[in-house]
Amino acid sequence: MEEFDYEKLGLKCGLEIHQQLDTDTKLFCRCPSKLQGTREPDFTVNRKMRPVLSELGVYDEAMITEYQKGMGITYEGYNDVVCTYELDDTPPFSCNDEARRVALQIALLLNANIIEEMHVVRKNYLDGSVPCGFQRTMILGTDGFITLDSGKKIRIDILSLEEEAARRIKTENKTNFFRLDRLGIPLVEVTTKPDISTPDECRECAERIGLLLWSTNVKKILGSVRQDINVSIKSGTRIEIKGVQKLGWIPVLINHEISRQLKLLELKGELEKRKLDEKNANQKPIDLTQTLSKTKSKFLTKGIKSGKKLYGITFSGFKGIFGKVLMEDYRFGTEVSSKVKLISGLKGIIHSDEDLNNYNFSNEDIKKIEEKLDAKEEDCFVLVLGSMIEVNKAMDVITKRVKYAFKGVPPETRKALENGNTEFLRELHGGARLYPDTDTEAIFNPEEDIAEIKNNLPEYPWIVIKQYSKKYKTEERLIKDLIFTGRLKLFDDLIKLHPENSSLILNTLLETTTALRREGKNIDNIADKDFIEIFDLLKKKEISKEAIEDIMNLKADYTDLSINQIRKKLNIESISVDDLKNLIIEIVNKNSTLIKEKGIRAKGPLMGEIMKKVRGKIDGAIVSKEIDNALKEIIGK
């Protein structure tokens, strides 16, 4: 990964972290705050969205971008967890007080000043994730901070309490499908100031905020927390990177974004060096449909026969610009193409800086294109194939994006990709998307609530991690994993049953669950009470530690069975040491020849044969000890 002089570049990063709260009901209605997984919906509703003017009398640019996509929306709902409020047919209920108190606790842990009288505002969304077109949100805390391990304080700008959006299921035939079960679940959004100055600092800050959130009453499931990063450098601009799913992605994404911005600035410098300006991007698109009607390029022939149009546009003096590498496997042409795909719905663009042989263009085809577009050797031409609506949208996007190349880096919201690159998602949202909600009254945070919660705040998780690591003589990362898997309290409960067995408990809760999950097992089917029952059986010596994984494996498949029923299904009944000794004598006698040949080295095969019969019924350490005793006695004779 490329390293940069971050101080010289003037790198500034900020975080926006969204976390669902674990409350019984949603924020502004009394529907259960419970996701329905893959369960089939009970009903569907179709909607269309359009932008609206803000209080300032202007449209938000990101809303315009969403509108230009022309997407349809289908909502899928459930009768038992969705009501008319989610469908915007009923005014909001009173604010969920449980959610307000959890958010208060988080705000106080972040050292924020509490807003005593909160006012709900509407935040416009036109992507379809909210049926009413806006999210209800309110600022609960401001001007807090979180301290990094180095002692540096990262300021917290605001903490908001708001509603979760619907979850997108799929996109088909220019229609986005959303499930409404997630809509309205209480959510906190923590926004930092741009005080973060290195990628590693950003990762640590995200991890600390995440640990802090998970030490409170939040949903501890995959997808319940989302991280967005704001990145800028001195000569560039602010870019919001959304959907950062893993902490490990953060340094890579930031470094790739720095590279992208530096390369875009280099590109701007190259255009200036060539003495080009926006006039060079003012050519009108030209219809090439008839010109290439007899091309041997199969995809073009197929497209034209189906009624699509082929248009081209020339950018004077732009040779090599679309081929300019901005990030690994990502060029300026890729940047333009990704924006075209998202807004127009087309699969992409073709440009003359790439190898046109990949599209099966003949030399004659290329010559015809250049003549029709009046494209010279120093120029770059771009081709688009689609319906006239798609072509018009695409050409508008291409021209605008090329014109912005003369300014440098456009402010955008970009989507994080697994390879560390990003792609255009929408224009950067501005203040034009906010306006007061006239359906809700002011919501108060009484002084007595603040005082009570402040007096009962939990210990900071990074302090807990150090304490537990020292107490149980284990690595800090394992305690950190317990917090991030929501199993620290369960660990405490199990330690009470087995105070001398912390390593076995850690291995069970972290490594065994991870291994089973990789095998496709639904570990969420194993409840905390199941783990407690397993370790209670272990304490009573009714099972051995070797039985734990087998029981967990089966419990993941048979959710309706109790742990005791699963034990019987596996035929795990404890045996006494005397019964074990008798079994060892029986197997030793059967293997007398092996013992004569190998002596003490016969232990391995004997251990394997005996464990097949007693696995899960008695501790393996006891088996090993008794085999040693039996072999010593035989060999001694």
ABEGO torsion letter per residue (X at the ends): XBBBBAAAAGBBBBBBBBBBBBBABBAABABBBBBAEABBBABBBBBBBBBBBBAAGBBBAAAAAAAAAGBBBBBBBBAAABBAAAAGABBBBBBBAAAAAAAAAAAAAAGBBBBABBBBBBBBBAAGABAAGBBBBBBABBGBBBBBAAGBBBBBABBBBBBBBBBBABBBGGBBBBBAAABGBBBBBBBBBBABABAAAAAAAAAAAAAAAAABBBBBBBGABBBBBBBBBAABBBBBBBGBABAAAAAAAAAAAAAAAAAAAAAAAAAAAAGBBAAAAABBBBBAAAAAAABABAAAAAAAAAGBBBBBBBBBGABGAAABBABBGBBAAAAAAAAAAAAAGBAEBBBAABBAAAAGBBAAAAAAAAAAAGBBAABBBBBBBEBAAAAAAAAAAAAAAAAAAAAEBBBBBBBBBAAGBBBBABBBBBAAABBBBAABBBBBBBAAAAAAAAAABBBBAAAAAAAAAAAAGBBAAAAAAAAAAGAAAAAAAAAAABAAAAAAAAAAAAAAAAAAAAAGBBAAABBAAAAAAAAAAAAAGABBAAAAAAAAAAAAABAABBAAAAAAAAGBBBBBAAAAAAAAAAAAAAAAAAAAAAEAAAAAAAAAAAAAAABGABBAAAAAAAAAAAAAAAAAX
